[in-house]
Amino acid sequence: MKLLLDKLGLQAVNQGSCVGPDGWLDTKGPVLTSYNPTTAEPIAAIVQTTPAAYEQVVAHAQTAFKSWQEMPAPKRGLMVRDLGVALREQIEPLGELISLEMGKIRAEGIGEVQEAVDICDFAVGLSRQLYGLTMHSERPFHRMYEQWHPLGPIGVITAFNFPAAVWAWNSAIAAVCGDMTIWKPSELSSLVAVAVQHIANRVMADYGVSGVFSLVTGAGDIGKLMTEDTRLPLISFTGSIPTGRKVAQTVAGRLGRSLLELGGNNAIIVEKDADLDLVVRGVLFGAVGTSGQRCTSTRRLIMHQDIANELTERLVKVYQQVPLGDPLTEGVLMGPLVTETAVAHMQAALKQAQQEGGTILTGGSTRPDLGPQFVEPTIVKMPAQSPVVKTETFAPILYLLTYETLEEAIALHNGVPQGLSSAIFTDSMRTAEAFLSAAGSDCGIANVNIGTSGAEIGGAFGGEKETGGGRESGSDAWKAYMRRQTNTLNWSRDLPLAQGIQFGEG
């Protein structure tokens, strides 16, 4: 473990507040210990941000923004390009640290860093495509157009389950847009954030800039400072629905912007003409990957009654063969849950599911022989979409439901408060198009013949309803990080008014 930490510039005790190259702040703040969820042993410690240090970080970002916003966007893109190169150079140790600190398997940890690299590549091209529209004016000898300007320093608050990728989604795009990013990671994966900051610092140093990527660490008190801070025009928050609701209310109270990526209760509909081999593979990764701790994890499987028995039997069989263990061990497909509290929440949900008529078909037990935070991936057959099924539990629980008609399936699918990711498996074009239509899935992501998890960076990521409505990553998600300005130029010697208004003798 020490060799891994050394590769990433990490020590036994690390400062958790930084404004850029040579900008680590000695805060004398409270110390947070990062634990390995596989063994429950300490990895290293982080000295957290104090309110005074937070002020230093924001003030530095404000000052640095004045020059960064004036740098041409393609030049900003060059630095983000090199950030992607630097992340790629550290892809294995950084991916392994993700596995060590939050528990996802090594392949997923490395895949997450690859996602960060990919969004940097995307952002480089975007730096030459921050397009505005040109409009025809109703007034003669006038020209109208719009342009986009940087917002300023923004706050990014990320969750434990994707400690590098979600930061990159925000910060790479924000950087080419001309913004500064102040990052507060989850307390459960702050060590990854410190390692990423070291990498970002080296890249900033090469370009002679500071404050483009800054770091603050801590609990809810630091997050509260960020959401209340009028100097941060945008807060991007990834996390639970209850906390996201508080963030939205606080930021709206100061008329700021919030970009929310909250919970998901994602379902797959399986039609009777579906390729069941594809279904089993899609469900297995969607429901078991990251130990069910993705916002896009598959939590509900809505099966046509004609194929329900066969599909259930096949899923139970493969679930019973899922290798559990140390996520850094080759061949393991599922590691631990992130905390013992997460284990307790899973057990409470299973108890409630049984009280609501559910039957556990496989799994359901903890695995203390492997460690205090290991659980079995679990399938629960439900008689109806009861309250526990409508509630997101961040754990590897898959609820099975059946239906007769597509209309019934879509009603079940949409009948939850969350609206992030969705999928249908079918060989019918008509069925697929019905699912993708306005009357079909009400989610921000809707797939056909692939699962709910594993979104690519090229499309905008996010969801509707209690998922928060935010969009990050690809497509035109960059617009959230900029302010739009409409411009009108008059090159005549007259001053006509719009709508033909006459005012005075002119």
N, C-alpha and C positions, 0 to 999 in steps of 0.2 A: 504493500500500500504506500509506503514512504517513497518508493521509486516513482510511482504514479503521481504523487503530489509534487515531487521534485520537478518532474517534466513540465508541470503546469505552473511552476513558480509559487506553489502553496507551502505554507509552513504550519507548524503546530498551532500557532495563534496568528490570525490574519486580520489586518485592518479591513473594515467593511464600508468605508466611506472614501470616495475618490472623485477627483475632478478632471483627471487626465494624467498624462505622463508626469512622473515625479510629483503627483498630486494626491498621494494617499494621506489622509488626515488621521492624526493620532487623537482620537476622540475621547479616550478614557471612558468610553461608554460601557454598558453592560455587555457581558460576554455570552455569546450564543454558541452552544456546542452542536455540531452536526453529527448525527448518528447514522450508522449503516443499518437500514431496515432489515437486512438479511441476518445480521448477527446481533443487532442492538448494541454494538460496540461503538465508541466515539471514533470519528475520523479526524476531525480538526475543529478548531474554534474560530469564531469571527467576533471582532470587537464591533459592536453595533453603533449606528449613527445616533448622536444626541441631537436635540433641537438646535443647539448652537452650530453643530457641524452641518446640519441640514441647511441652515441659513447660508453657510459658507458655500455649499454646493450650488444652491440656487443663484446666489449672487454671482458666482463665477460663471455659471451658464449664461446668465443675462449679459454679462460683459462680453463673453466669447461670441455670443450670438451676433453682436453688431458687425463683426468682421466676417463670420461664417455666412450670413445671409447675403453678403455682397459678392461672395465667390460664385462664379458661374456654375450653374447646376452640373454641366458635364465635368467640370473640375472636381466638384464634390463627388461625382460618380467615380472618379479615379480612386479616391480614397476608399470608397465602399468596395470597389473592385479588389483592392489590396486587403481589405478586411476579409473578404471571402477567401482569398489566397491564404491568409494567415490562419483562418479557421480550418481550411482544408489540410494545412500542414500539421495541425494538432487534432485531426479528426478522431484518431484512435484513442489517445489518452483522454481527450475531453469526453468522447462517447463513453469510455469506461468509467469516468468519474460520475457521469449521469447515472449509469447503472449502479455504481457504488452508493451514491447518495440517495437516490429515490427508488431504486429497485427494479426498473425495467430491464429487460434482457439486453445483452451487449449489442446484438444486431439492431435493436430499436434505439439504443443510445447513440450508436454510430449513425444510424439513419436520421436521428434528430439533428445531429451536427451537419449532416449532408443537406438537410432542409435549410439550415441557416446559411450554408454556402450557396444553395440555389437561390435563395431570396436576395442575396447580395448580387448574384449574376443578373437577376431580374431587375434589381434597382439600378444597376449600371446602365442598362438600356433605357430604363425609365427616365434617367437623368437628361436624356435628349428628347423626351416625349411628354413634357408637362404642358400639354396643349390647352389653349383656350380657343373659343369660337370667335369668328368674325360675323357680325350681323349687319344687314343693310339698314341704314337710317332712313326714316321718313322725311328728314329734313335735307334739302339740297346741300351739296358740298360738305357733308358731314360723314364721318366714319365711326362705326361702333365696333368695339371688340371687348373681349374679356381676357384677363390675365390672372395668374395665380401667384400669390406671395407666401413666404414662410410664415408660420404662426408664431414661432419663438421657442423657448424651452417648453417641452411637454413632459408630463409624468407618465411612466409606464409601470404598472403594477402587475406582476405575473404570478402564475400559480406554480405549484410544485411539480406538476406532471410533465411539463415541457419547459424546463428551466433555461434552455438556450434558444429553441426555435421561436417561441413567442416573442422573446426580446428582439430577435433578428427580424421577424415580421414587421415589428414596429420601428426599430431603430434604423435599419438599413433604408427603409422607405423614407422615414422622417429626415434622415441625413441628406439624401439627395434633394429632398424638398426644401432644405435649408434650415431645418429645426435642430435643436439640441435635445437629447434624450436623458432624462433623469430616471434611473431604473431602481425600483424597489422590488427585489425578488421575494418569493415565499421564504419564510423562516426555515422551511423544511429542505430547501435546496439552495441556500445562499452561498455555499462553497463553490458550486458551479458558476454562480454569478461573479465571484471574485476571480476565478480562473479566466472567465470570458473578458473581464475588465482588464486583466493583464495583457491579453491578446490585443484588445482594442487600444490600449495605451501605446503599445509598440507601433501600431499603425498610425495613430495620431502623431506620435513623435516623428515619424518619417516625413509627415506633411507639415510639421511645425505648427500644429493646432492643438487646442485643448478645449475640454468642456463639451465636445460634440457627443461623447458618450460618458456619462457620469453614473456613479453608483451610490445609493444609500441603502442601508440594511436595517432591519428591525421589525417590530411587530405592528399592531394596528395603530399605535400612536404616530408613527412616521407616515403611514398611509393616510391618516386623518389630516396631518399637516399638508400633505400633497393635495388632497381633495378640496381643502379649504383655501388653498393658496391661489390668489387671483393672478399671480405672476405666471401660472401654468395654464394657458388657455385651453389645453386639451388634457384629459386624463384617460388613458387607455387602461382598462381594468379587465383582467381575466380571473375568474374565480366563481364563488358560489352565488346563487340567486339572492339570498338574503343580504349578503355583503354588497353585491352589485346594486341592489335597490337603494341601499344607504349611500353608496357612491353617487348614483344618479341624482338622488335628491339633494345631496350636498353641493355637487357641481352645478346643478341647475339653479340652486339657490343663489349662486353668484354669477349666473348667466354664462357659465363656461360650457365647454363641450365635453361630453363623455362618449367613449367608444367602448361598448360593453360586450364581452364574450363570456356568457354565463353558462348555466347548466344545459344538458341535453338529455332527453329520454328517448333515444333513437330506436326506430323500429325497422324491421325488414318484413315486407309482405312477400309471401311465396305463393305464386299461382300454381294451379295443378299441372300446367305445361312447363314448369321450370326445370332447368338442368340441376338435379339434386346434388351432383358432384360439385358444381360451382357453389351451390347454396351452402353446403357443409363447410367448404373452405372459407367462404366469405364470412359465415357466422362465427367460425372458430377464431379467426383473427380479430374480428370486430368485437366479440364478447370476451375473449380471453387475453388478447394482446394488452400489454401494460397492466395486467391483472385487473382489467375492467376499470382502469383509472384514467380513461380518456374522456373528454367531453363528448367525443363522437362514438364512444363504445356502444355496441349493440346491446340493448337492454330488453327489447321486446321482439318476439318472433311471432308474426301473425300468419298462420298457415291455412291454406285451403284444406277443408276437412277431408278431401279425397286423398291427399298425400301426407296428412298429419302423422299418421301412425308410422309410416315408413321413415319419414324424416326424423321424427322423434327418436326412433330406435338407432338410427345412424349417428345422431348427435350424441346420444348417451354413450354409445360405444367409443367415439373419438374423445369425448370429454374424459372418460375413464383412463385414457392413454396419454393425457397431457403430462409431460415431464415437469415436475416442480423442483425448485431448488435455487441454489446460488445463481443469480442472473448473469454472472460473469463466466459460468461454466458452459462449455459448448454442449449443445443439445437441449438445454433447458428452455422451455417455452413460457414459463410463468414463474416470476419471482414473488416476493412478499408484497403485502400491502404496506403503505407508507408509514403508518403508525398503528399502535395498538387500539387507538380510538376508532380508526377505520375498520378494524376487525370487529369491534363491538357494534358499530353501526350495521355491518353486514349481518351479524348474528341477530340483531334486533329486527332487521328487515325480514329475515327468513322466518322468525317467530311470528311476525305480523302476517306474512303471506300464508302461513299455515292456519292462522286464526281466521283468515278470510277465505278459506277453502282450498288453498293451494296444496299441492303434493310435491315434495322434493323427489325428483327422479334420479338424480345423481349428485354427489358432492354434499355441501352443506356443513361440513365439519372443519374445524381448525386443524392445523398440523403442527402441534408443539414439538414433534420429533424433528422438524426441520428448522423451527424457530418460532418465537412468539408472535410473529406477524404473518405467518403463512396460513393460507386457507385453501380449500378445494374449490375449483371452478364448479359452479352450481347451476342446475337446470330445474326450474319449478314450473309445473303444469298448473295453470290457473283456470278456474271456471268462468271468470269474467275479468274485465279490466277494473280491478278494485283499487282502493286508495293507495295501497303500497305499490301497485304497478304504475300508478301515475306519478309516483315520487322517484326522483333520481337517487339511487344509492350508488356511491362511487366504489364499486366492488364487482367481482366477476359473477353476477347473478343474471341469468337469462330467463325471462318469463315467457311461457308458451301460451298462445291463444289460437283459437280456430275461427273460421268464418265460412259462410256459404257463398256470398256474392261479393263482387269487387267493391260495390258501394258500401257494404258492411265493413269490409276491410279498411277502406279509406277512412270511414267514420271512426273506427277503432284507432287507426294510426294517428289521426288528427286530434283525438279526444284526450290529449294531455296538455298541461300548461306550457311545456317546452316546445321549441321548434327549430332544432339545429340541423341534424342530418337524418336522411331517410334513404330507403332503397326498396326496389321491387325486383324480384326475379321472375322473368317470364320470357317466352319465345314469341309472344303476340305483340305486334307493333301497335295494334289498337289499345291493348291493355297498358303498354308502356307509355303511350302518348296520353292516355287518360290520367295516369299517375303523375305525369309531368305537367299537366294542364293546370289552369287556374283553379279548377274544381278538384284537383288531386292533392298531392302532398303540400302541406302548409309550411314546410321547412325551408331554411335558407339553402340547404344542399339536398338535392334529390338525384339519386343514381338508379341506373338500370343494369342489372346483372353484375354489379359489384357491391361490396358491403358498404356500411356506413362510415367506416374508419379509413384513414389513410389518404386524406385530401392532398391534391397537388397544389404547389404554390402559385400556379398561373391564374387560378380563379380566386375570386373574392371569398374569404372564409367568414362565416358567421351565420346567425340564425334569427328567427322571429319570436314573437310572444315573450315569454320569460327568459329566453336566451339573450335578449337584450337589444337585438337589432343592429349590432355593430358589424362592420366588415373590415377585415385585415388582409394582408398579403397581396394577392394579385389583382387583375382586372384594373378598375379605376379606384381601388381602395385608397390610393395616394391622396385623393381629394380631401380625405378627412384630416390630413396633416397640413393643409394649406388654407389660405383665405382667398376667396374669389373677389375680384375687383372688375367692375364694368367701366369701360372708358369710352368717352365720346370726344372726337376731335372735329373742330370746325375750321375749315381752311378757306371759308368765304369771308367777305367783309360785312355780311349781314348777320343778324342774330334771331333767326326764326325760332319760335317755340314749338314744342311738340304738341300734338293734337290740334294744331292750327290756332292756338290761343293767341289773341291780340291783347297786348298789355301796354297801355299808353299809346302814343302816336307812332311808335316804331312799327 
